[in-house]
Amino acid sequence: MTGVFQTRLPYDTGAQKPLPGISPLGEAHWLMRDEAFAGQMAERDRLLRDRRDAVLAMDAGAGPAAEELLDAVLAAEYPGATDRVTRPDGVVVAIDRGDPMGTLGRLVQEDLCILEKRGDEHVLTAAALCFPASWTLAEKFMRPLIAIHRPVAEYDDMLARRVQRLFDGVQPGRPLWRFNVLNYARPDLHQPLSESAKPDLRRDGPMPYLRSERQCILRLPVTRAVVFTIHTFVLRRTEAAAGTGAAAGTGAAAGTGDDAPPT
């Protein structure tokens, strides 16, 4: 598991805000690579090969948004690519436009969720979610924001309205970001947990690992879908105190210590 660990965080975990804790991303980019790229991408490849049904979902109507997101990721990370890319770890990935979410899951470290406006709320219509932090894609797929956050105690009606306004208001070229700080007993990147599970199931015993997600929210300009990205960091807690760094956006933004799906 050593290849999946980072040695530092690119933001100050002490600069926390209450939920939803969202700030402008500023000059930083919504995608990033770090020292765990090769190890995390190998785990993504394995999950997409062996657990595809658990980590990948796309509604038929989400095809245009998924294709637009694939083009955006290729332009940002692999400019000029047409039929295949060579990742920084040397792995060659075919660009399968018939499987945009499956291709996206193998191109970047981030998990990628697409939310589209259906009625009054944004609904999770597609995702490549290899590294869930105590939630499952099957239980959130095709559900609106309020239902996605139902197990989160802090997500009341007022917060739900604030988050919906953020999703309505985010503009192309002006992404937002936040982060959370989580405590875990195991370093596994893929840690799903059903809504019906006991909420303290993962908190029995020592918590030697710090898990943090850098989450970005951006608007696709053509389909107007909202993309929620999750870059997962896992650090040994003995190294975490010395490993945190400067903020990854123009303003620090953080969540609580509770695990939550897209906020």
C-alpha positions as CSV (number, residue, x, y, z in Angstrom):
1,M,0.0,0.0,0.0
2,T,3.0,2.3,0.3
3,G,2.5,3.7,-3.2
4,V,-0.9,5.2,-2.4
5,F,0.3,7.4,0.4
6,Q,1.1,11.1,0.1
7,T,3.7,12.8,2.3
8,R,2.0,16.1,2.6
9,L,-1.2,18.0,2.0
10,P,-1.2,21.1,-0.3
11,Y,-3.3,23.1,2.1
12,D,-3.5,24.0,5.8
13,T,-5.9,21.7,7.6
14,G,-6.2,24.2,10.4
15,A,-7.9,26.7,8.2
16,Q,-11.4,25.2,8.5
17,K,-14.8,26.7,7.7
18,P,-18.2,25.4,8.6
19,L,-20.1,23.4,6.0
20,P,-20.3,23.9,3.1
21,G,-16.9,25.6,3.4
22,I,-16.6,26.5,-0.3
23,S,-14.3,29.1,-1.7
24,P,-13.1,30.2,-5.2
25,L,-10.3,28.0,-6.5
26,G,-8.5,31.0,-8.0
27,E,-5.4,30.4,-10.0
28,A,-5.1,26.7,-9.0
29,H,-6.2,24.0,-11.4
30,W,-9.1,21.7,-10.7
31,L,-7.0,18.6,-11.6
32,M,-3.6,17.8,-9.9
33,R,-1.0,15.1,-9.7
34,D,1.1,14.2,-6.7
35,E,3.7,11.8,-5.6
36,A,1.1,9.0,-5.2
37,F,0.0,9.2,-8.8
38,A,1.4,5.8,-9.9
39,G,0.2,3.9,-6.9
40,Q,-3.3,5.4,-7.0
41,M,-3.7,5.0,-10.7
42,A,-2.7,1.3,-10.4
43,E,-5.5,0.9,-7.9
44,R,-7.9,2.8,-10.1
45,D,-7.0,0.4,-13.0
46,R,-7.6,-2.6,-10.8
47,L,-11.0,-1.4,-9.5
48,L,-12.2,-0.5,-13.0
49,R,-11.2,-3.9,-14.2
50,D,-12.4,-6.0,-11.2
51,R,-15.1,-3.9,-9.6
52,R,-16.5,-1.9,-12.5
53,D,-20.1,-2.1,-11.5
54,A,-19.3,-0.7,-8.1
55,V,-17.2,2.2,-9.2
56,L,-18.7,3.3,-12.5
57,A,-22.2,4.5,-13.4
58,M,-23.7,6.7,-16.2
59,D,-27.3,7.5,-17.1
60,A,-28.0,7.3,-20.9
61,G,-28.9,11.0,-20.8
62,A,-25.6,12.0,-19.3
63,G,-23.6,11.0,-22.4
64,P,-23.1,14.6,-23.8
65,A,-21.9,15.8,-20.4
66,A,-19.5,12.9,-20.0
67,E,-18.1,13.4,-23.5
68,E,-17.6,17.1,-22.8
69,L,-15.8,16.3,-19.5
70,L,-13.6,13.8,-21.3
71,D,-12.6,16.5,-23.8
72,A,-11.9,18.9,-21.0
73,V,-9.7,16.5,-19.1
74,L,-7.8,15.5,-22.3
75,A,-7.2,19.2,-23.2
76,A,-6.0,19.9,-19.7
77,E,-3.8,16.8,-19.0
78,Y,-3.1,15.2,-22.4
79,P,-3.3,18.0,-25.1
80,G,-3.2,16.7,-28.6
81,A,-4.2,13.2,-27.7
82,T,-6.5,11.5,-30.2
83,D,-6.9,7.7,-29.8
84,R,-4.6,7.0,-26.8
85,V,-2.5,8.6,-24.1
86,T,0.6,7.7,-22.2
87,R,0.1,8.5,-18.5
88,P,3.1,9.8,-16.4
89,D,3.4,6.3,-14.9
90,G,4.0,4.9,-18.4
91,V,0.7,3.2,-18.8
92,V,-1.0,3.5,-22.2
93,V,-4.7,4.2,-22.0
94,A,-7.0,4.0,-25.1
95,I,-9.5,6.8,-25.5
96,D,-12.8,5.0,-25.8
97,R,-15.4,7.6,-26.6
98,G,-18.1,4.9,-26.3
99,D,-17.1,4.6,-22.6
100,P,-16.3,8.2,-21.5
101,M,-16.6,7.6,-17.8
102,G,-14.5,4.4,-17.9
103,T,-11.8,6.3,-19.8
104,L,-11.9,9.2,-17.5
105,G,-11.4,6.9,-14.5
106,R,-8.1,5.8,-15.9
107,L,-6.7,9.3,-16.9
108,V,-6.5,11.3,-13.6
109,Q,-6.2,10.7,-9.9
110,E,-9.5,12.4,-9.2
111,D,-12.8,10.7,-8.9
112,L,-15.3,12.5,-11.2
113,C,-19.0,13.0,-10.6
114,I,-21.4,14.7,-13.0
115,L,-24.5,16.4,-11.6
116,E,-27.2,17.7,-14.0
117,K,-30.3,19.9,-13.2
118,R,-33.4,17.7,-13.2
119,G,-36.3,19.8,-12.0
120,D,-35.3,21.9,-9.1
121,E,-32.3,20.0,-8.0
122,H,-29.0,18.6,-9.4
123,V,-29.0,14.8,-9.8
124,L,-25.9,12.5,-9.9
125,T,-26.2,11.2,-13.4
126,A,-22.6,9.8,-14.0
127,A,-19.6,9.0,-11.9
128,A,-16.2,7.3,-11.9
129,L,-15.9,6.8,-8.1
130,C,-13.0,4.5,-7.3
131,F,-12.2,5.9,-3.8
132,P,-15.5,6.5,-1.9
133,A,-15.0,7.6,1.7
134,S,-17.8,5.7,3.5
135,W,-20.5,6.0,0.9
136,T,-21.6,3.9,-2.1
137,L,-22.2,5.0,-5.7
138,A,-25.1,2.6,-6.1
139,E,-27.0,4.3,-3.3
140,K,-26.4,7.8,-4.6
141,F,-26.7,7.3,-8.4
142,M,-29.6,9.2,-10.0
143,R,-30.5,10.8,-6.6
144,P,-30.7,14.6,-6.0
145,L,-28.4,16.6,-3.7
146,I,-30.7,16.4,-0.7
147,A,-31.1,12.7,-0.9
148,I,-27.3,12.2,-1.5
149,H,-26.6,14.0,1.8
150,R,-29.3,12.4,3.9
151,P,-27.0,10.5,6.3
152,V,-25.0,13.8,7.0
153,A,-26.3,15.2,10.3
154,E,-25.3,18.8,9.5
155,Y,-27.0,18.8,6.1
156,D,-30.3,20.4,7.1
157,D,-32.8,22.2,4.9
158,M,-31.0,25.5,5.2
159,L,-27.6,24.0,4.2
160,A,-29.3,22.1,1.4
161,R,-30.7,25.3,-0.1
162,R,-27.2,27.0,0.2
163,V,-25.5,24.1,-1.6
164,Q,-28.2,24.1,-4.4
165,R,-27.6,27.8,-4.9
166,L,-23.9,27.1,-5.2
167,F,-24.5,24.5,-7.8
168,D,-26.9,26.8,-9.6
169,G,-24.5,29.7,-9.5
170,V,-21.1,28.2,-10.4
171,Q,-19.9,29.7,-13.7
172,P,-17.6,28.2,-16.4
173,G,-14.0,29.1,-15.9
174,R,-14.6,30.0,-12.2
175,P,-14.4,26.7,-10.2
176,L,-15.0,26.4,-6.5
177,W,-13.2,24.2,-4.0
178,R,-13.3,22.8,-0.4
179,F,-11.6,20.1,1.5
180,N,-12.4,17.8,4.4
181,V,-10.3,16.1,7.1
182,L,-11.2,12.5,8.0
183,N,-9.9,9.9,10.5
184,Y,-9.6,6.3,9.4
185,A,-8.5,3.0,10.8
186,R,-7.3,1.6,7.4
187,P,-5.5,3.2,4.5
188,D,-7.6,1.6,1.8
189,L,-8.6,4.0,-0.9
190,H,-11.8,2.1,-1.7
191,Q,-13.8,2.3,1.5
192,P,-17.6,2.1,0.6
193,L,-20.1,2.1,3.4
194,S,-23.9,1.7,3.1
195,E,-26.3,4.2,4.5
196,S,-27.8,1.4,6.6
197,A,-24.5,0.7,8.3
198,K,-23.9,1.8,11.9
199,P,-22.5,5.3,11.7
200,D,-19.7,4.5,14.1
201,L,-18.7,1.3,12.4
202,R,-15.3,2.6,11.1
203,R,-14.5,4.4,14.4
204,D,-13.9,1.4,16.6
205,G,-10.3,1.4,17.7
206,P,-7.2,3.5,16.7
207,M,-7.4,5.8,13.8
208,P,-3.8,6.0,12.5
209,Y,-4.6,7.4,9.1
210,L,-5.5,10.9,8.0
211,R,-7.7,11.0,4.9
212,S,-8.4,14.3,3.2
213,E,-10.3,15.1,0.0
214,R,-9.6,18.1,-2.2
215,Q,-13.0,18.7,-3.8
216,C,-13.7,21.0,-6.8
217,I,-16.9,22.1,-8.3
218,L,-17.0,23.4,-11.9
219,R,-19.5,24.1,-14.7
220,L,-19.1,22.6,-18.2
221,P,-19.8,25.4,-20.6
222,V,-21.7,23.5,-23.3
223,T,-23.9,21.0,-21.5
224,R,-24.0,23.2,-18.4
225,A,-23.5,20.1,-16.2
226,V,-21.7,20.5,-12.9
227,V,-18.7,18.4,-12.3
228,F,-17.6,17.5,-8.7
229,T,-14.0,16.2,-8.5
230,I,-12.5,14.4,-5.5
231,H,-8.7,14.1,-5.1
232,T,-8.0,11.7,-2.2
233,F,-5.0,12.1,0.1
234,V,-4.0,9.4,2.6
235,L,-1.3,10.1,5.1
236,R,0.0,8.2,8.2
237,R,-1.0,10.3,11.1
238,T,2.5,10.2,12.5
239,E,3.7,12.0,9.4
240,A,0.7,14.3,8.8
241,A,1.5,17.0,11.3
242,A,4.8,17.9,9.5
243,G,3.4,17.2,6.1
244,T,0.6,19.8,5.6
245,G,1.4,22.7,3.3
246,A,-0.1,25.9,1.9
247,A,-3.6,26.2,0.6
248,A,-4.4,24.9,-2.8
249,G,-6.7,27.7,-3.8
250,T,-7.0,31.5,-3.1
251,G,-9.1,30.9,0.0
252,A,-8.9,28.0,2.5
253,A,-12.0,25.9,2.7
254,A,-12.7,22.9,4.7
255,G,-15.4,20.5,5.8
256,T,-15.9,18.8,9.1
257,G,-14.3,15.6,10.3
258,D,-17.4,13.6,9.2
259,D,-17.4,11.6,6.0
260,A,-19.8,12.9,3.4
261,P,-20.6,12.4,-0.3
262,P,-20.4,15.4,-2.7
263,T,-21.1,18.7,-0.8
